[in-house]
Amino acid sequence: MTVMAIVGANWGDEGKGKMTDIHAAESSLVVRYQGGSNAGHTIINDYGKFALHMLPSGVFHPEVTNVIGPGVALDAEQLLSELQNLTARGVPQPRIRLSERTQIVLPVHRLFDELEEERLGLNGFGSTKRGISPFYSDKYAKLGIQVADLFDEIRLRNKLERLLESKNVLLKHLYNKPEVPIDELLPNLLELSAKLEPYISDTTRLLQEAYGQGENILLEGQLGALRDPDHGIYPHSTSSSTLAGFATVGAGLPPYAITRVMAVAKAYSSCVGAGPFVSELNGTEAEELRRRGGSAGEYGVTTGRPRRVGWFDTVATRYGCAVQGATEVALTNLDVLGYLDEIPVCVQYEAEGVAIDRFPTTVQLDRAKPILQLLPGWRRDISDVKAFADLPVAAQDYVKFIESSIGFNISCVSVGPHRDQIIYR
């Protein structure tokens, strides 16, 4: 029996979806435990290429139960749309279990996300405008709407009235926008109750029982360690914990349940959104790496925005793996670097004239510069390689150098977007 968490070591976009899809085949349950539709996992399999924002990445395995836990920000319309898209493309109807305690992202959350980002202008946080920050603000202010509330109209109306009271003041006096009437929200939420009802379950009990029976459970993280609001590049972070330590909380399992933590990192760096990014590239060098990256270039799954790209950052990744509590690392997109004669790696930061190898706070990161070390490239396509010993020596040395630099075992290397393009060590 294994409870395994697959999480990001960096800023997100590391390739967690592929790794979850692969390991889902060995699991009874796959669980989303935090975040919402503000990030996406790209998965390529025999059915085609898919971008999942709300559904767990185990939905392509019909025998797997896919759980959306109480820690998730539920975009119900996105969830239903993704389910419809799967069946339209020939994917068998997946098993979905939605926690009755999960809270719902409302249209007013998306509205406030957009208005605030617009108000901030150049000082904005690069929000995906999916309502995540306003949602979590309401959740912790005890204004949230749980799935269970949808089935009690009187209770739902009372909660909406309380939630809208302060929001309408802000809409009128801060944003100069029309107020949102309760009758604009209530009918749609009552309609959602009927659509969601077939999936609703006491998922905490479900997971506790599965754990007690020794079933394999996979916990799927969203974004990465450096977007965590406590340990990341705050305030350029997301609004829920991205760490494996939160996985048992957001899912509903005992804190000692997780025995395996796979931190996923790319063979170079990428991120969507604002904030310090020490090894970032610009100009033609960045565009070349972006164009070659991933299955269709480095563009955000949710926003479509060009991802910021840079060289592998050992300082950030070592820190990310440490706060995730990684027991192993999956290194993805190694094949992308095959066009380079030499491959720079960020091995330290220069901060205020001093070389440092620890990941500092945001105020120091804003002024930090990368210290690079050049490694030999391998100048060939490795996407068809099946064994580590068959990789070019320079590619093997690159992986070993990263492993030594971050201090965590690299258990597997991805050399392409498909399930079978994975090399185990």
PyMOL commands that set and color helices and strands:
alter all, ss='L'
color gray80, all
select helices_A, chain A and resi 16-24+76-88+107-123+132-140+147-151+153-173+182-184+186-199+203-212+225-227+244-251+283-292+314-324+334-339+362-365+388-390+393-406
alter helices_A, ss='H'
color red, helices_A
select strands_A, chain A and resi 3-8+29-32+41-45+48-52+65-68+73-74+95-99+103-104+200-201+217-224+260-266+269-271+308-310+312-313+328-332+342-351+354-356+369-376+410-414+422-424
alter strands_A, ss='S'
color yellow, strands_A
deselect
rebuild
show_as cartoon
